[in-house]
């Protein structure tokens, strides 16, 4: 009889500890996530240059705003760039950039352009003429706060005149 009582107490204690740990870790995860999403503000200083393999390389500065009262780390950028609705570049960068609290910050982007999707001849003619393009940025950035990473969606559209 004494063994049964001990087993019941042990089971109850283990259950209490499990509930406590689950609650503690749940609270810790929730409190370690940013209160507000990082805001994607746009892209400036866009340049297209030919790299060593004669492939077009897009470089640009992406601007963000951290509305939170805490510093974070920018760990990853995973954004597709669509030009007039067609996928033309993929930005995949792993970073360890400190994001200041309540401040703007910028990140240099590097991406290989795929002119095949847009049609090479049309693209060259349009770039020389300075045609306006609808540029969409779709994807996410991953930020870390106290070791917990969070995906922040990026969905931005703008019209841009690109000229070579």
Residue frames relative to the residue before (quaternion, step in Angstrom):
aa qw qx qy qz dx dy dz
X 1.0000 0.0000 0.0000 0.0000 0.00 0.00 0.00
X 0.6465 0.5245 -0.3191 0.4529 3.59 1.01 -0.83
X 0.6278 0.5448 -0.3322 0.4457 3.61 1.08 -0.73
X 0.6433 0.5236 -0.3184 0.4589 3.58 1.00 -0.81
X 0.6483 0.5153 -0.3096 0.4673 3.57 0.97 -0.86
X 0.6441 0.5153 -0.3105 0.4724 3.61 1.00 -0.82
X 0.6518 0.5116 -0.3114 0.4651 3.60 0.98 -0.88
X 0.6438 0.5151 -0.3207 0.4661 3.59 0.98 -0.80
X 0.6608 0.4965 -0.3077 0.4713 3.59 0.97 -0.86
X 0.6403 0.5194 -0.3193 0.4672 3.60 1.00 -0.81
X 0.6495 0.5088 -0.3104 0.4722 3.59 0.94 -0.89
X 0.6572 0.5042 -0.3017 0.4720 3.59 0.94 -0.89
X 0.6520 0.5109 -0.3095 0.4671 3.59 0.96 -0.86
X 0.6547 0.5099 -0.3065 0.4662 3.60 0.92 -0.92
X 0.6498 0.5122 -0.3133 0.4661 3.57 0.99 -0.85
X 0.6449 0.5177 -0.3146 0.4659 3.59 0.95 -0.86
X 0.6510 0.5024 -0.3091 0.4778 3.58 0.95 -0.88
X 0.6463 0.5256 -0.3205 0.4510 3.62 0.93 -0.86
X 0.6612 0.4916 -0.3070 0.4764 3.58 0.93 -0.90
X 0.6425 0.5251 -0.3206 0.4568 3.58 0.95 -0.86
X 0.6840 0.4839 -0.2888 0.4632 3.60 0.85 -0.97
X 0.6342 0.5237 -0.3287 0.4641 3.58 0.98 -0.83
X 0.6712 0.4932 -0.2870 0.4732 3.59 0.94 -0.91
X 0.6523 0.5239 -0.3121 0.4500 3.56 0.96 -0.88
X 0.7024 0.4511 -0.2738 0.4776 3.58 0.84 -0.97
X 0.6044 0.5418 -0.3533 0.4652 3.60 1.08 -0.64
X 0.6606 0.4915 -0.2978 0.4829 3.57 0.94 -0.89
X 0.6515 0.5250 -0.3163 0.4472 3.60 0.94 -0.89
X 0.6612 0.4951 -0.3141 0.4680 3.60 0.93 -0.84
X 0.6689 0.4940 -0.3089 0.4617 3.59 0.88 -0.89
X 0.7018 0.4601 -0.2832 0.4643 3.60 0.89 -0.83
X 0.6820 0.4771 -0.2903 0.4722 3.61 1.19 -0.36
X 0.5709 0.5511 -0.4111 0.4488 3.57 1.20 0.22
X 0.5674 -0.6003 0.4210 0.3748 3.60 -1.05 0.63
X 0.5191 -0.6398 0.4698 0.3171 3.58 -1.08 0.73
X 0.7884 0.1232 -0.0447 0.6010 3.56 1.07 -0.83
X 0.5522 -0.6168 0.4497 0.3353 3.56 -1.17 0.61
X 0.5396 -0.5493 0.5237 0.3646 3.52 -1.28 0.49
X 0.2936 -0.7728 0.5431 0.1473 3.60 -0.90 0.94
X 0.2892 -0.7290 0.5987 0.1630 3.56 -0.84 1.06
X 0.1972 -0.8325 0.5126 0.0729 3.59 -0.54 1.18
X 0.7152 -0.4136 0.2717 0.4936 3.59 1.13 -0.44
X 0.4106 -0.6822 0.5565 0.2375 3.50 -1.42 -0.03
X 0.0139 -0.7843 0.6200 -0.0135 3.56 -0.99 0.89
X 0.7863 0.3350 -0.2506 0.4546 3.54 -1.40 0.10
X 0.2091 0.7998 -0.5310 0.1861 3.56 0.96 0.88
X 0.0394 0.7794 -0.6225 0.0586 3.53 -0.88 1.02
X 0.1468 -0.7517 0.6361 0.0937 3.51 -1.13 0.73
X 0.0400 0.7904 -0.6066 0.0753 3.54 -0.70 1.16
X 0.4594 -0.6446 0.5248 0.3131 3.55 -1.22 0.39
X 0.3279 -0.7445 0.5469 0.1975 3.57 -0.89 0.95
X 0.7746 -0.3674 0.2548 0.4475 3.58 -1.29 -0.16
X 0.7046 0.4250 -0.2540 0.5083 3.61 1.20 -0.48
X 0.4819 -0.6832 0.4056 0.3694 3.58 1.31 0.30
X 0.4696 0.6130 -0.4825 0.4134 3.56 1.01 0.87
X 0.4906 -0.6744 0.4556 0.3115 3.59 -0.94 0.79
X 0.1253 -0.7780 0.6149 0.0304 3.53 -0.93 1.02
X 0.2280 -0.7710 0.5853 0.1050 3.54 -0.73 1.13
X 0.0098 -0.7562 0.6542 0.0103 3.54 -0.95 0.92
X 0.1060 0.7864 -0.5984 0.1108 3.55 -1.02 0.80
X 0.3718 -0.6782 0.5761 0.2642 3.53 -1.34 0.20
X 0.1868 -0.7678 0.6058 0.0927 3.57 -0.76 1.09
X 0.2031 -0.7957 0.5646 0.0825 3.56 -0.89 0.98
X 0.0648 -0.7907 0.6083 -0.0236 3.54 -0.96 1.01
X 0.1978 -0.7407 0.6202 0.1660 3.55 -1.36 0.18
X 0.2178 -0.7454 0.6176 0.1243 3.56 -1.00 0.91
X 0.1756 -0.8238 0.5309 0.0927 3.63 -0.31 1.20
X 0.5488 0.6446 -0.3763 0.3765 3.60 1.27 -0.07
X 0.5320 -0.6484 0.4598 0.2919 3.56 -1.27 0.50
X 0.6933 0.4403 -0.2684 0.5033 3.60 1.25 0.09
X 0.5068 -0.6096 0.5154 0.3255 3.52 -1.27 0.56
X 0.0896 -0.7703 0.6286 0.0586 3.55 -1.21 0.53
X 0.3570 -0.6789 0.5787 0.2769 3.52 -1.35 -0.07
X 0.3104 -0.7057 0.6049 0.1994 3.55 -1.01 0.88
X 0.1767 -0.8348 0.5189 0.0508 3.57 -0.51 1.22
X 0.8281 0.0040 0.0775 0.5552 3.58 0.92 -0.86
X 0.1224 -0.7291 0.6653 0.1040 3.52 -1.27 0.63
X 0.0406 0.7757 -0.6247 0.0796 3.55 -0.82 1.06
X 0.2476 0.7866 -0.5097 0.2454 3.56 0.19 1.32
X 0.2621 -0.7257 0.6163 0.1578 3.54 -1.06 0.87
X 0.2205 -0.7548 0.6054 0.1230 3.56 -1.04 0.85
X 0.1011 -0.7901 0.6042 0.0201 3.55 -0.70 1.15
X 0.1445 -0.7632 0.6261 0.0686 3.55 -0.96 0.95
X 0.8242 -0.0948 -0.0112 0.5582 3.54 -0.57 1.22
X 0.7430 -0.4465 0.2065 0.4538 3.56 0.95 0.96
X 0.6660 0.4728 -0.3063 0.4891 3.59 1.26 -0.02
X 0.5026 -0.6539 0.4780 0.3022 3.56 -0.93 0.95
X 0.0203 0.8305 -0.5555 0.0360 3.57 -0.67 1.06
X 0.8012 0.0449 -0.0543 0.5942 3.60 1.22 -0.17
X 0.1716 -0.7414 0.6388 0.1132 3.51 -1.29 0.56
X 0.1747 -0.7657 0.6124 0.0901 3.55 -0.79 1.05
X 0.0800 0.7707 -0.6228 0.1083 3.55 -0.62 1.19
X 0.1865 0.7883 -0.5601 0.1733 3.57 -0.25 1.25
X 0.2150 -0.7282 0.6375 0.1305 3.53 -1.06 0.89
X 0.0314 -0.8268 0.5586 -0.0577 3.55 -0.76 1.09
X 0.1429 -0.7272 0.6522 0.1595 3.52 -1.40 0.01
X 0.2227 0.8092 -0.5003 0.2127 3.54 0.79 1.11
X 0.3668 -0.7192 0.5465 0.2225 3.58 -0.86 0.97
X 0.2176 -0.7622 0.6023 0.0947 3.54 -0.88 1.05
X 0.3568 -0.7488 0.5097 0.2283 3.61 -0.60 1.05
X 0.5373 -0.6149 0.4723 0.3317 3.58 -1.19 0.55
X 0.8609 0.0470 -0.0518 0.5040 3.58 -1.11 0.77
X 0.6228 0.5354 -0.3392 0.4587 3.58 0.85 0.87
X 0.4958 -0.6057 0.5281 0.3293 3.52 -1.38 0.25
X 0.0122 0.7778 -0.6283 -0.0089 3.54 -1.23 0.50
X 0.2283 -0.7736 0.5761 0.1324 3.56 -1.22 0.44
X 0.1674 -0.7542 0.6304 0.0760 3.50 -1.31 0.55
X 0.3662 -0.7059 0.5522 0.2505 3.57 -0.94 0.82
X 0.2103 -0.7769 0.5863 0.0920 3.54 -0.89 1.03
X 0.0642 -0.7606 0.6450 0.0365 3.53 -1.17 0.71
X 0.1457 0.7922 -0.5784 0.1289 3.57 -0.77 1.02
X 0.4039 -0.6748 0.5626 0.2550 3.52 -1.15 0.69
X 0.3157 -0.7515 0.5506 0.1797 3.55 -0.86 0.99
X 0.2384 -0.7392 0.6113 0.1518 3.52 -1.14 0.70
X 0.1559 -0.8205 0.5464 0.0629 3.55 -0.17 1.28
X 0.4763 0.6785 -0.4382 0.3475 3.60 1.24 -0.25
X 0.6596 0.5241 -0.3076 0.4423 3.56 0.94 -0.92
X 0.7319 0.4297 -0.2354 0.4735 3.56 1.00 -0.81
X 0.4768 -0.6333 0.4634 0.3960 3.61 1.16 -0.41
X 0.4144 -0.7694 0.4290 0.2286 3.56 -0.28 1.27
X 0.7027 0.4694 -0.2880 0.4506 3.61 0.73 -1.03
X 0.6559 0.5022 -0.3111 0.4699 3.59 0.90 -0.91
X 0.6508 0.5265 -0.3174 0.4455 3.56 0.95 -0.87
X 0.6633 0.4994 -0.3128 0.4612 3.61 0.87 -0.90
X 0.6541 0.5046 -0.3136 0.4681 3.59 0.92 -0.89
X 0.6868 0.4839 -0.2846 0.4617 3.58 0.90 -0.91
X 0.6451 0.5177 -0.3265 0.4574 3.61 1.02 -0.73
X 0.6419 0.5052 -0.3215 0.4789 3.58 1.02 -0.79
X 0.7132 0.4491 -0.2505 0.4763 3.59 0.98 -0.84
X 0.4369 -0.7195 0.4491 0.2997 3.60 1.20 -0.20
X 0.1479 0.8202 -0.5348 0.1391 3.59 0.93 0.89
X 0.4316 -0.6582 0.5463 0.2865 3.55 -1.22 0.58
X 0.1267 -0.7814 0.6097 0.0406 3.53 -1.00 0.96
X 0.3518 -0.6656 0.6013 0.2675 3.54 -1.22 0.50
X 0.1059 -0.8029 0.5866 0.0094 3.56 -0.56 1.21
X 0.0667 -0.7785 0.6237 0.0212 3.57 -0.92 0.97
X 0.1582 -0.7464 0.6409 0.0849 3.52 -1.11 0.81
X 0.0521 0.8101 -0.5766 0.0928 3.59 -0.51 1.20
X 0.4983 0.6400 -0.4811 0.3326 3.57 -0.85 0.92
X 0.4433 -0.6692 0.5111 0.3074 3.53 -1.00 -0.86
X 0.2218 -0.6827 0.6610 0.2187 3.48 -1.41 0.19
X 0.2713 -0.7457 0.5865 0.1623 3.56 -1.10 0.69
X 0.0726 -0.7921 0.6060 0.0074 3.54 -0.79 1.10
X 0.2487 -0.7526 0.5909 0.1500 3.56 -1.22 0.54
X 0.0320 -0.7647 0.6434 -0.0136 3.51 -1.05 0.91
X 0.8283 -0.1006 0.0040 0.5512 3.57 -0.49 1.24
X 0.7458 -0.4266 0.2166 0.4635 3.58 0.98 0.87
X 0.6307 0.4916 -0.3374 0.4967 3.63 1.24 -0.19
X 0.2262 -0.7890 0.5569 0.1273 3.60 -0.75 1.03
X 0.1032 -0.7786 0.6189 0.0078 3.51 -1.15 0.84
X 0.3503 -0.7068 0.5741 0.2192 3.57 -1.04 0.83
X 0.1101 -0.7673 0.6296 0.0526 3.55 -0.94 0.96
X 0.3903 -0.7535 0.4712 0.2405 3.60 -0.55 1.10
X 0.1668 -0.7341 0.6490 0.1094 3.54 -1.23 0.66
X 0.1703 0.7444 -0.6274 0.1526 3.54 -0.78 1.10
X 0.2075 0.7816 -0.5421 0.2287 3.54 -0.16 1.33
X 0.0706 -0.7871 0.6125 0.0167 3.55 -1.04 0.82
X 0.1181 0.7818 -0.6070 0.0796 3.55 -1.04 0.80
X 0.3922 -0.6620 0.5747 0.2787 3.53 -1.30 0.37
X 0.0131 -0.8130 0.5790 -0.0601 3.51 -0.89 0.96
X 0.2640 -0.7294 0.6094 0.1638 3.54 -0.99 0.88
X 0.0746 -0.8011 0.5938 0.0026 3.56 -0.58 1.19
X 0.0116 -0.7986 0.5999 -0.0467 3.52 -0.85 1.04
X 0.3302 -0.7281 0.5618 0.2126 3.59 -1.02 0.75
